[in-house]
Amino acid sequence: MPNPKYKTPKSKTRRRRSHLALSAPNTVPCPQCHEPRLPHHVCLNCGTYNGRTVIEVEKTKG
């Protein structure tokens, strides 16, 4: 395998890696319980999606 002939400068390496940063996932409030959830996903707090109950969620005490 070929090896680089010269050392890659730090600026070129950092410019290339500038697009590798991670971003936080986008959340929207649930219409029923107003907890943050991922868009187009079932709310894990109340179990609703698109205005109807999809999954039964056990209620915790406290």
PDB file of N, H, CA, C and O in Angstrom:
ATOM      1  N   MET A   1       0.841  -1.185   0.000  1.00  0.00           N
ATOM      2  CA  MET A   1       0.000   0.000   0.000  1.00  0.00           C
ATOM      3  C   MET A   1       0.881   1.241   0.000  1.00  0.00           C
ATOM      4  O   MET A   1       1.913   1.282   0.671  1.00  0.00           O
ATOM      5  N   PRO A   2       0.472   2.241  -0.748  1.00  0.00           N
ATOM      6  CA  PRO A   2       1.283   3.453  -0.800  1.00  0.00           C
ATOM      7  C   PRO A   2       1.182   4.253   0.490  1.00  0.00           C
ATOM      8  O   PRO A   2       0.145   4.284   1.152  1.00  0.00           O
ATOM      9  N   ASN A   3       2.262   4.880   0.813  1.00  0.00           N
ATOM     10  H   ASN A   3       3.105   4.854   0.275  1.00  0.00           H
ATOM     11  CA  ASN A   3       2.334   5.733   2.000  1.00  0.00           C
ATOM     12  C   ASN A   3       2.403   7.189   1.568  1.00  0.00           C
ATOM     13  O   ASN A   3       2.886   7.488   0.476  1.00  0.00           O
ATOM     14  N   PRO A   4       1.925   8.103   2.418  1.00  0.00           N
ATOM     15  CA  PRO A   4       2.033   9.509   2.052  1.00  0.00           C
ATOM     16  C   PRO A   4       3.488   9.961   2.007  1.00  0.00           C
ATOM     17  O   PRO A   4       4.311   9.547   2.823  1.00  0.00           O
ATOM     18  N   LYS A   5       3.780  10.812   1.043  1.00  0.00           N
ATOM     19  H   LYS A   5       3.111  11.148   0.380  1.00  0.00           H
ATOM     20  CA  LYS A   5       5.153  11.271   0.873  1.00  0.00           C
ATOM     21  C   LYS A   5       5.491  12.373   1.862  1.00  0.00           C
ATOM     22  O   LYS A   5       6.639  12.495   2.288  1.00  0.00           O
ATOM     23  N   TYR A   6       4.480  13.193   2.239  1.00  0.00           N
ATOM     24  H   TYR A   6       3.547  13.094   1.892  1.00  0.00           H
ATOM     25  CA  TYR A   6       4.718  14.302   3.150  1.00  0.00           C
ATOM     26  C   TYR A   6       3.699  14.262   4.284  1.00  0.00           C
ATOM     27  O   TYR A   6       2.627  13.672   4.156  1.00  0.00           O
ATOM     28  N   LYS A   7       4.053  14.897   5.386  1.00  0.00           N
ATOM     29  H   LYS A   7       4.924  15.377   5.489  1.00  0.00           H
ATOM     30  CA  LYS A   7       3.147  14.964   6.532  1.00  0.00           C
ATOM     31  C   LYS A   7       1.972  15.898   6.203  1.00  0.00           C
ATOM     32  O   LYS A   7       2.171  17.005   5.704  1.00  0.00           O
ATOM     33  N   THR A   8       0.740  15.435   6.490  1.00  0.00           N
ATOM     34  H   THR A   8       0.578  14.536   6.896  1.00  0.00           H
ATOM     35  CA  THR A   8      -0.448  16.256   6.251  1.00  0.00           C
ATOM     36  C   THR A   8      -0.518  17.348   7.305  1.00  0.00           C
ATOM     37  O   THR A   8      -0.421  17.049   8.495  1.00  0.00           O
ATOM     38  N   PRO A   9      -0.684  18.607   6.906  1.00  0.00           N
ATOM     39  CA  PRO A   9      -0.742  19.694   7.884  1.00  0.00           C
ATOM     40  C   PRO A   9      -1.959  19.568   8.803  1.00  0.00           C
ATOM     41  O   PRO A   9      -2.975  18.981   8.429  1.00  0.00           O
ATOM     42  N   LYS A  10      -1.839  20.125  10.007  1.00  0.00           N
ATOM     43  H   LYS A  10      -1.014  20.601  10.310  1.00  0.00           H
ATOM     44  CA  LYS A  10      -2.932  20.074  10.973  1.00  0.00           C
ATOM     45  C   LYS A  10      -4.174  20.776  10.441  1.00  0.00           C
ATOM     46  O   LYS A  10      -5.296  20.332  10.684  1.00  0.00           O
ATOM     47  N   SER A  11      -3.973  21.873   9.714  1.00  0.00           N
ATOM     48  H   SER A  11      -3.062  22.234   9.516  1.00  0.00           H
ATOM     49  CA  SER A  11      -5.121  22.631   9.226  1.00  0.00           C
ATOM     50  C   SER A  11      -5.933  21.810   8.225  1.00  0.00           C
ATOM     51  O   SER A  11      -7.163  21.869   8.240  1.00  0.00           O
ATOM     52  N   LYS A  12      -5.276  21.055   7.366  1.00  0.00           N
ATOM     53  H   LYS A  12      -4.277  21.007   7.353  1.00  0.00           H
ATOM     54  CA  LYS A  12      -5.990  20.234   6.390  1.00  0.00           C
ATOM     55  C   LYS A  12      -6.731  19.100   7.085  1.00  0.00           C
ATOM     56  O   LYS A  12      -7.863  18.782   6.719  1.00  0.00           O
ATOM     57  N   THR A  13      -6.103  18.491   8.083  1.00  0.00           N
ATOM     58  H   THR A  13      -5.184  18.750   8.380  1.00  0.00           H
ATOM     59  CA  THR A  13      -6.746  17.424   8.840  1.00  0.00           C
ATOM     60  C   THR A  13      -7.966  17.954   9.577  1.00  0.00           C
ATOM     61  O   THR A  13      -9.018  17.315   9.569  1.00  0.00           O
ATOM     62  N   ARG A  14      -7.841  19.109  10.211  1.00  0.00           N
ATOM     63  H   ARG A  14      -6.986  19.628  10.217  1.00  0.00           H
ATOM     64  CA  ARG A  14      -8.944  19.681  10.982  1.00  0.00           C
ATOM     65  C   ARG A  14     -10.069  20.168  10.064  1.00  0.00           C
ATOM     66  O   ARG A  14     -11.241  20.088  10.432  1.00  0.00           O
ATOM     67  N   ARG A  15      -9.729  20.669   8.879  1.00  0.00           N
ATOM     68  H   ARG A  15      -8.777  20.734   8.580  1.00  0.00           H
ATOM     69  CA  ARG A  15     -10.748  21.062   7.919  1.00  0.00           C
ATOM     70  C   ARG A  15     -11.563  19.843   7.468  1.00  0.00           C
ATOM     71  O   ARG A  15     -12.783  19.922   7.324  1.00  0.00           O
ATOM     72  N   ARG A  16     -10.879  18.725   7.249  1.00  0.00           N
ATOM     73  H   ARG A  16      -9.888  18.661   7.365  1.00  0.00           H
ATOM     74  CA  ARG A  16     -11.548  17.509   6.820  1.00  0.00           C
ATOM     75  C   ARG A  16     -12.470  16.979   7.923  1.00  0.00           C
ATOM     76  O   ARG A  16     -13.551  16.466   7.633  1.00  0.00           O
ATOM     77  N   ARG A  17     -12.048  17.100   9.182  1.00  0.00           N
ATOM     78  H   ARG A  17     -11.170  17.517   9.417  1.00  0.00           H
ATOM     79  CA  ARG A  17     -12.826  16.577  10.305  1.00  0.00           C
ATOM     80  C   ARG A  17     -13.888  17.538  10.810  1.00  0.00           C
ATOM     81  O   ARG A  17     -14.609  17.207  11.751  1.00  0.00           O
ATOM     82  N   SER A  18     -14.007  18.706  10.220  1.00  0.00           N
ATOM     83  H   SER A  18     -13.422  18.975   9.455  1.00  0.00           H
ATOM     84  CA  SER A  18     -14.956  19.691  10.720  1.00  0.00           C
ATOM     85  C   SER A  18     -16.400  19.238  10.556  1.00  0.00           C
ATOM     86  O   SER A  18     -17.279  19.778  11.228  1.00  0.00           O
ATOM     87  N   HIS A  19     -16.677  18.273   9.693  1.00  0.00           N
ATOM     88  H   HIS A  19     -15.963  17.835   9.147  1.00  0.00           H
ATOM     89  CA  HIS A  19     -18.033  17.799   9.458  1.00  0.00           C
ATOM     90  C   HIS A  19     -18.363  16.546  10.252  1.00  0.00           C
ATOM     91  O   HIS A  19     -19.442  15.982  10.072  1.00  0.00           O
ATOM     92  N   LEU A  20     -17.474  16.094  11.121  1.00  0.00           N
ATOM     93  H   LEU A  20     -16.598  16.552  11.268  1.00  0.00           H
ATOM     94  CA  LEU A  20     -17.691  14.863  11.860  1.00  0.00           C
ATOM     95  C   LEU A  20     -18.348  15.086  13.211  1.00  0.00           C
ATOM     96  O   LEU A  20     -18.545  14.126  13.956  1.00  0.00           O
ATOM     97  N   ALA A  21     -18.695  16.323  13.554  1.00  0.00           N
ATOM     98  H   ALA A  21     -18.535  17.103  12.949  1.00  0.00           H
ATOM     99  CA  ALA A  21     -19.271  16.616  14.864  1.00  0.00           C
ATOM    100  C   ALA A  21     -20.667  16.003  14.970  1.00  0.00           C
ATOM    101  O   ALA A  21     -21.420  15.967  13.996  1.00  0.00           O
ATOM    102  N   LEU A  22     -20.997  15.525  16.161  1.00  0.00           N
ATOM    103  H   LEU A  22     -20.386  15.554  16.953  1.00  0.00           H
ATOM    104  CA  LEU A  22     -22.310  14.964  16.419  1.00  0.00           C
ATOM    105  C   LEU A  22     -23.254  16.064  16.880  1.00  0.00           C
ATOM    106  O   LEU A  22     -22.839  17.010  17.549  1.00  0.00           O
ATOM    107  N   SER A  23     -24.508  15.935  16.523  1.00  0.00           N
ATOM    108  H   SER A  23     -24.845  15.166  15.979  1.00  0.00           H
ATOM    109  CA  SER A  23     -25.501  16.909  16.966  1.00  0.00           C
ATOM    110  C   SER A  23     -26.547  16.194  17.808  1.00  0.00           C
ATOM    111  O   SER A  23     -26.752  14.988  17.668  1.00  0.00           O
ATOM    112  N   ALA A  24     -27.204  16.941  18.677  1.00  0.00           N
ATOM    113  H   ALA A  24     -27.039  17.921  18.791  1.00  0.00           H
ATOM    114  CA  ALA A  24     -28.236  16.369  19.535  1.00  0.00           C
ATOM    115  C   ALA A  24     -29.466  16.036  18.697  1.00  0.00           C
ATOM    116  O   ALA A  24     -29.775  16.750  17.743  1.00  0.00           O
ATOM    117  N   PRO A  25     -30.179  14.947  19.046  1.00  0.00           N
ATOM    118  CA  PRO A  25     -31.370  14.604  18.265  1.00  0.00           C
ATOM    119  C   PRO A  25     -32.467  15.636  18.460  1.00  0.00           C
ATOM    120  O   PRO A  25     -32.617  16.203  19.542  1.00  0.00           O
ATOM    121  N   ASN A  26     -33.232  15.874  17.404  1.00  0.00           N
ATOM    122  H   ASN A  26     -33.110  15.414  16.525  1.00  0.00           H
ATOM    123  CA  ASN A  26     -34.323  16.833  17.447  1.00  0.00           C
ATOM    124  C   ASN A  26     -35.489  16.223  18.208  1.00  0.00           C
ATOM    125  O   ASN A  26     -35.867  15.082  17.943  1.00  0.00           O
ATOM    126  N   THR A  27     -36.063  16.963  19.146  1.00  0.00           N
ATOM    127  H   THR A  27     -35.756  17.890  19.361  1.00  0.00           H
ATOM    128  CA  THR A  27     -37.219  16.482  19.889  1.00  0.00           C
ATOM    129  C   THR A  27     -38.379  17.454  19.731  1.00  0.00           C
ATOM    130  O   THR A  27     -38.187  18.654  19.538  1.00  0.00           O
ATOM    131  N   VAL A  28     -39.580  16.911  19.818  1.00  0.00           N
ATOM    132  H   VAL A  28     -39.737  15.936  19.976  1.00  0.00           H
ATOM    133  CA  VAL A  28     -40.799  17.721  19.765  1.00  0.00           C
ATOM    134  C   VAL A  28     -41.643  17.349  20.980  1.00  0.00           C
ATOM    135  O   VAL A  28     -41.544  16.223  21.466  1.00  0.00           O
ATOM    136  N   PRO A  29     -42.470  18.265  21.483  1.00  0.00           N
ATOM    137  CA  PRO A  29     -43.309  17.910  22.635  1.00  0.00           C
ATOM    138  C   PRO A  29     -44.479  17.019  22.210  1.00  0.00           C
ATOM    139  O   PRO A  29     -45.068  17.216  21.146  1.00  0.00           O
ATOM    140  N   CYS A  30     -44.800  16.059  23.038  1.00  0.00           N
ATOM    141  H   CYS A  30     -44.322  15.900  23.901  1.00  0.00           H
ATOM    142  CA  CYS A  30     -45.941  15.176  22.798  1.00  0.00           C
ATOM    143  C   CYS A  30     -47.222  15.984  22.974  1.00  0.00           C
ATOM    144  O   CYS A  30     -47.334  16.738  23.940  1.00  0.00           O
ATOM    145  N   PRO A  31     -48.196  15.850  22.064  1.00  0.00           N
ATOM    146  CA  PRO A  31     -49.435  16.629  22.193  1.00  0.00           C
ATOM    147  C   PRO A  31     -50.258  16.280  23.433  1.00  0.00           C
ATOM    148  O   PRO A  31     -50.968  17.138  23.958  1.00  0.00           O
ATOM    149  N   GLN A  32     -50.175  15.017  23.917  1.00  0.00           N
ATOM    150  H   GLN A  32     -49.598  14.320  23.491  1.00  0.00           H
ATOM    151  CA  GLN A  32     -50.979  14.614  25.063  1.00  0.00           C
ATOM    152  C   GLN A  32     -50.305  14.948  26.395  1.00  0.00           C
ATOM    153  O   GLN A  32     -50.915  15.594  27.247  1.00  0.00           O
ATOM    154  N   CYS A  33     -49.050  14.515  26.586  1.00  0.00           N
ATOM    155  H   CYS A  33     -48.555  13.990  25.894  1.00  0.00           H
ATOM    156  CA  CYS A  33     -48.405  14.669  27.899  1.00  0.00           C
ATOM    157  C   CYS A  33     -47.332  15.758  27.904  1.00  0.00           C
ATOM    158  O   CYS A  33     -46.795  16.075  28.966  1.00  0.00           O
ATOM    159  N   HIS A  34     -47.012  16.329  26.765  1.00  0.00           N
ATOM    160  H   HIS A  34     -47.448  16.071  25.903  1.00  0.00           H
ATOM    161  CA  HIS A  34     -46.052  17.428  26.622  1.00  0.00           C
ATOM    162  C   HIS A  34     -44.627  17.056  27.034  1.00  0.00           C
ATOM    163  O   HIS A  34     -43.832  17.936  27.365  1.00  0.00           O
ATOM    164  N   GLU A  35     -44.301  15.775  27.017  1.00  0.00           N
ATOM    165  H   GLU A  35     -44.946  15.061  26.748  1.00  0.00           H
ATOM    166  CA  GLU A  35     -42.936  15.322  27.257  1.00  0.00           C
ATOM    167  C   GLU A  35     -42.182  15.338  25.926  1.00  0.00           C
ATOM    168  O   GLU A  35     -42.793  15.121  24.879  1.00  0.00           O
ATOM    169  N   PRO A  36     -40.869  15.588  25.943  1.00  0.00           N
ATOM    170  CA  PRO A  36     -40.124  15.565  24.671  1.00  0.00           C
ATOM    171  C   PRO A  36     -40.038  14.140  24.108  1.00  0.00           C
ATOM    172  O   PRO A  36     -39.820  13.176  24.843  1.00  0.00           O
ATOM    173  N   ARG A  37     -40.212  14.036  22.807  1.00  0.00           N
ATOM    174  H   ARG A  37     -40.389  14.819  22.210  1.00  0.00           H
ATOM    175  CA  ARG A  37     -40.107  12.743  22.122  1.00  0.00           C
ATOM    176  C   ARG A  37     -39.509  12.969  20.748  1.00  0.00           C
ATOM    177  O   ARG A  37     -39.458  14.104  20.275  1.00  0.00           O
ATOM    178  N   LEU A  38     -39.057  11.906  20.099  1.00  0.00           N
ATOM    179  H   LEU A  38     -39.099  10.984  20.483  1.00  0.00           H
ATOM    180  CA  LEU A  38     -38.532  12.001  18.755  1.00  0.00           C
ATOM    181  C   LEU A  38     -39.690  12.159  17.773  1.00  0.00           C
ATOM    182  O   LEU A  38     -40.747  11.561  17.975  1.00  0.00           O
ATOM    183  N   PRO A  39     -39.512  12.953  16.711  1.00  0.00           N
ATOM    184  CA  PRO A  39     -40.598  13.094  15.748  1.00  0.00           C
ATOM    185  C   PRO A  39     -40.883  11.769  15.042  1.00  0.00           C
ATOM    186  O   PRO A  39     -39.964  10.998  14.766  1.00  0.00           O
ATOM    187  N   HIS A  40     -42.164  11.506  14.749  1.00  0.00           N
ATOM    188  H   HIS A  40     -42.910  12.133  14.973  1.00  0.00           H
ATOM    189  CA  HIS A  40     -42.625  10.299  14.062  1.00  0.00           C
ATOM    190  C   HIS A  40     -42.338   9.034  14.864  1.00  0.00           C
ATOM    191  O   HIS A  40     -42.138   7.969  14.280  1.00  0.00           O
ATOM    192  N   HIS A  41     -42.315   9.134  16.195  1.00  0.00           N
ATOM    193  H   HIS A  41     -42.478   9.999  16.669  1.00  0.00           H
ATOM    194  CA  HIS A  41     -42.123   7.985  17.072  1.00  0.00           C
ATOM    195  C   HIS A  41     -43.229   7.982  18.125  1.00  0.00           C
ATOM    196  O   HIS A  41     -43.833   9.014  18.417  1.00  0.00           O
ATOM    197  N   VAL A  42     -43.478   6.809  18.683  1.00  0.00           N
ATOM    198  H   VAL A  42     -42.987   5.971  18.446  1.00  0.00           H
ATOM    199  CA  VAL A  42     -44.451   6.678  19.767  1.00  0.00           C
ATOM    200  C   VAL A  42     -43.871   7.346  21.005  1.00  0.00           C
ATOM    201  O   VAL A  42     -42.683   7.213  21.295  1.00  0.00           O
ATOM    202  N   CYS A  43     -44.718   8.063  21.727  1.00  0.00           N
ATOM    203  H   CYS A  43     -45.684   8.171  21.491  1.00  0.00           H
ATOM    204  CA  CYS A  43     -44.287   8.687  22.976  1.00  0.00           C
ATOM    205  C   CYS A  43     -44.073   7.588  24.007  1.00  0.00           C
ATOM    206  O   CYS A  43     -44.978   6.793  24.259  1.00  0.00           O
ATOM    207  N   LEU A  44     -42.896   7.534  24.601  1.00  0.00           N
ATOM    208  H   LEU A  44     -42.160   8.180  24.396  1.00  0.00           H
ATOM    209  CA  LEU A  44     -42.590   6.489  25.571  1.00  0.00           C
ATOM    210  C   LEU A  44     -43.203   6.788  26.931  1.00  0.00           C
ATOM    211  O   LEU A  44     -43.280   5.898  27.778  1.00  0.00           O
ATOM    212  N   ASN A  45     -43.639   8.016  27.157  1.00  0.00           N
ATOM    213  H   ASN A  45     -43.576   8.739  26.470  1.00  0.00           H
ATOM    214  CA  ASN A  45     -44.216   8.378  28.445  1.00  0.00           C
ATOM    215  C   ASN A  45     -45.694   7.996  28.520  1.00  0.00           C
ATOM    216  O   ASN A  45     -46.129   7.419  29.517  1.00  0.00           O
ATOM    217  N   CYS A  46     -46.473   8.311  27.478  1.00  0.00           N
ATOM    218  H   CYS A  46     -46.120   8.780  26.668  1.00  0.00           H
ATOM    219  CA  CYS A  46     -47.910   8.025  27.515  1.00  0.00           C
ATOM    220  C   CYS A  46     -48.338   6.954  26.514  1.00  0.00           C
ATOM    221  O   CYS A  46     -49.460   6.457  26.607  1.00  0.00           O
ATOM    222  N   GLY A  47     -47.483   6.582  25.561  1.00  0.00           N
ATOM    223  H   GLY A  47     -46.571   6.985  25.485  1.00  0.00           H
ATOM    224  CA  GLY A  47     -47.788   5.498  24.624  1.00  0.00           C
ATOM    225  C   GLY A  47     -48.693   5.883  23.475  1.00  0.00           C
ATOM    226  O   GLY A  47     -49.310   5.005  22.873  1.00  0.00           O
ATOM    227  N   THR A  48     -48.799   7.161  23.145  1.00  0.00           N
ATOM    228  H   THR A  48     -48.297   7.875  23.635  1.00  0.00           H
ATOM    229  CA  THR A  48     -49.681   7.579  22.059  1.00  0.00           C
ATOM    230  C   THR A  48     -48.876   7.943  20.820  1.00  0.00           C
ATOM    231  O   THR A  48     -47.707   8.322  20.891  1.00  0.00           O
ATOM    232  N   TYR A  49     -49.559   7.808  19.666  1.00  0.00           N
ATOM    233  H   TYR A  49     -50.508   7.500  19.609  1.00  0.00           H
ATOM    234  CA  TYR A  49     -48.993   8.228  18.393  1.00  0.00           C
ATOM    235  C   TYR A  49     -50.141   8.645  17.499  1.00  0.00           C
ATOM    236  O   TYR A  49     -51.105   7.897  17.334  1.00  0.00           O
ATOM    237  N   ASN A  50     -50.048   9.821  16.926  1.00  0.00           N
ATOM    238  H   ASN A  50     -49.265  10.428  17.060  1.00  0.00           H
ATOM    239  CA  ASN A  50     -51.051  10.345  16.002  1.00  0.00           C
ATOM    240  C   ASN A  50     -52.444  10.406  16.648  1.00  0.00           C
ATOM    241  O   ASN A  50     -53.453  10.138  15.994  1.00  0.00           O
ATOM    242  N   GLY A  51     -52.483  10.761  17.936  1.00  0.00           N
ATOM    243  H   GLY A  51     -51.664  10.978  18.467  1.00  0.00           H
ATOM    244  CA  GLY A  51     -53.740  10.960  18.625  1.00  0.00           C
ATOM    245  C   GLY A  51     -54.421   9.716  19.155  1.00  0.00           C
ATOM    246  O   GLY A  51     -55.534   9.814  19.673  1.00  0.00           O
ATOM    247  N   ARG A  52     -53.800   8.541  19.047  1.00  0.00           N
ATOM    248  H   ARG A  52     -52.896   8.461  18.626  1.00  0.00           H
ATOM    249  CA  ARG A  52     -54.414   7.324  19.575  1.00  0.00           C
ATOM    250  C   ARG A  52     -53.393   6.523  20.366  1.00  0.00           C
ATOM    251  O   ARG A  52     -52.191   6.626  20.122  1.00  0.00           O
ATOM    252  N   THR A  53     -53.869   5.727  21.309  1.00  0.00           N
ATOM    253  H   THR A  53     -54.845   5.643  21.507  1.00  0.00           H
ATOM    254  CA  THR A  53     -52.995   4.911  22.149  1.00  0.00           C
ATOM    255  C   THR A  53     -52.517   3.715  21.352  1.00  0.00           C
ATOM    256  O   THR A  53     -53.321   2.949  20.821  1.00  0.00           O
ATOM    257  N   VAL A  54     -51.205   3.560  21.271  1.00  0.00           N
ATOM    258  H   VAL A  54     -50.553   4.183  21.702  1.00  0.00           H
ATOM    259  CA  VAL A  54     -50.611   2.477  20.490  1.00  0.00           C
ATOM    260  C   VAL A  54     -50.067   1.396  21.410  1.00  0.00           C
ATOM    261  O   VAL A  54     -50.220   0.207  21.129  1.00  0.00           O
ATOM    262  N   ILE A  55     -49.431   1.799  22.508  1.00  0.00           N
ATOM    263  H   ILE A  55     -49.307   2.765  22.735  1.00  0.00           H
ATOM    264  CA  ILE A  55     -48.886   0.826  23.452  1.00  0.00           C
ATOM    265  C   ILE A  55     -49.378   1.178  24.845  1.00  0.00           C
ATOM    266  O   ILE A  55     -49.629   2.342  25.161  1.00  0.00           O
ATOM    267  N   GLU A  56     -49.511   0.144  25.674  1.00  0.00           N
ATOM    268  H   GLU A  56     -49.308  -0.801  25.417  1.00  0.00           H
ATOM    269  CA  GLU A  56     -49.888   0.354  27.068  1.00  0.00           C
ATOM    270  C   GLU A  56     -48.621   0.581  27.872  1.00  0.00           C
ATOM    271  O   GLU A  56     -47.685  -0.216  27.801  1.00  0.00           O
ATOM    272  N   VAL A  57     -48.588   1.654  28.627  1.00  0.00           N
ATOM    273  H   VAL A  57     -49.348   2.301  28.685  1.00  0.00           H
ATOM    274  CA  VAL A  57     -47.430   1.997  29.437  1.00  0.00           C
ATOM    275  C   VAL A  57     -47.818   1.837  30.892  1.00  0.00           C
ATOM    276  O   VAL A  57     -48.841   2.368  31.325  1.00  0.00           O
ATOM    277  N   GLU A  58     -46.991   1.093  31.673  1.00  0.00           N
ATOM    278  H   GLU A  58     -46.160   0.662  31.322  1.00  0.00           H
ATOM    279  CA  GLU A  58     -47.304   0.955  33.089  1.00  0.00           C
ATOM    280  C   GLU A  58     -47.015   2.247  33.803  1.00  0.00           C
ATOM    281  O   GLU A  58     -46.005   2.903  33.546  1.00  0.00           O
ATOM    282  N   LYS A  59     -47.885   2.603  34.683  1.00  0.00           N
ATOM    283  H   LYS A  59     -48.705   2.070  34.892  1.00  0.00           H
ATOM    284  CA  LYS A  59     -47.730   3.833  35.462  1.00  0.00           C
ATOM    285  C   LYS A  59     -46.859   3.531  36.682  1.00  0.00           C
ATOM    286  O   LYS A  59     -47.133   2.591  37.429  1.00  0.00           O
ATOM    287  N   THR A  60     -45.828   4.318  36.877  1.00  0.00           N
ATOM    288  H   THR A  60     -45.605   5.082  36.271  1.00  0.00           H
ATOM    289  CA  THR A  60     -44.958   4.147  38.034  1.00  0.00           C
ATOM    290  C   THR A  60     -45.460   5.006  39.187  1.00  0.00           C
ATOM    291  O   THR A  60     -46.041   6.070  38.978  1.00  0.00           O
ATOM    292  N   LYS A  61     -45.233   4.537  40.387  1.00  0.00           N
ATOM    293  H   LYS A  61     -44.761   3.672  40.558  1.00  0.00           H
ATOM    294  CA  LYS A  61     -45.648   5.298  41.567  1.00  0.00           C
ATOM    295  C   LYS A  61     -44.596   6.341  41.875  1.00  0.00           C
ATOM    296  O   LYS A  61     -43.404   6.039  41.914  1.00  0.00           O
ATOM    297  N   GLY A  62     -45.034   7.562  42.091  1.00  0.00           N
ATOM    298  H   GLY A  62     -46.003   7.808  42.059  1.00  0.00           H
ATOM    299  CA  GLY A  62     -44.110   8.599  42.501  1.00  0.00           C
ATOM    300  C   GLY A  62     -44.008   9.706  41.600  1.00  0.00           C
ATOM    301  O   GLY A  62     -43.250  10.642  41.855  1.00  0.00           O
TER     302      GLY A  62
END
